[in-house]
Amino acid sequence: MVTESFRKYLEEAIGSGNALVAFSAFDSPASTAVRRNPFKSGQCPEGRPVPWCRHGYILDQRPVFTLDPHFHAGAYYVQDSSSMFVGHAFRELLGKIEIPAGRPVRVLDLCAAPGGKTTDIAASLREAFGDRFILVSNEVMKARAGVLADNVALWGDPNVVVTSDDPSAFAALPGFFDIIVADVPCSGEGMFRKDQVAVDEWSLENVDICWKRQRRILADIWPALKPGGILIYSTCTFNREEDEDNVAWIAKELDADVLSVPVEDSWGITGNLTGKDFPVYRFLPHKTKGEGFFLAALRKHE
């Protein structure tokens, strides 16, 4: 599945021991997980619980979801279990933001298609704040925005607004959002088991394009995050350029503090691989239950 150049590259990026684990995972079947909609009564396939998501289940085999009317009714969402960690981080950090009395919580899911993170965040906001929130779910690619709108409609929360704008457009709302979730476009190394296109398109040149584009996106969106607000940054890749190096860049150049997220040792999450002292959360296949994933959280300085 992987070329010799990628093999060498990954060993340098995450260490030879971690790379061996990842390589063995690439030859195994991709994982399948679902997340139940707590505000609908339809049936959801059940399996092993996702440790960091109380509504999530890891399935032993992949059903034909398109034949299940409960799937089409929005009773559950098919989402990789690693990606559900965004929802865990979001719920843990909700208590760290200050909301002025009388106004709703304002959240932006910046790169939201196809809708897994949006629906998880929407459920978490409704559980925490009832009707006192607005969630803007944005996807710049028009075709993907249509898929996002369909999935948001199936989920059925009226406080979610779907938009299709370039990140720079949100600079017109300075300091508006309490939390921004940015699952940025990346080189997709963590999705090799699920997506042959990610394998075919991978190159060192594409990694270089990705980390530069990610910084442009973050710089464009930064004015829209309020002082004291929280950014949840994530990728589905392994390399330090798109992961730790970008987190360090955000902290230094955009003026933010890196936050810790509570985790348990039994979850098998790998931390910072660069020797720097800020916390990050990396999911390596066969060490954690799910595909490759990376997350960090930062608070914008007052």
Disulfide bonds with the S-S distance in Angstrom:
none
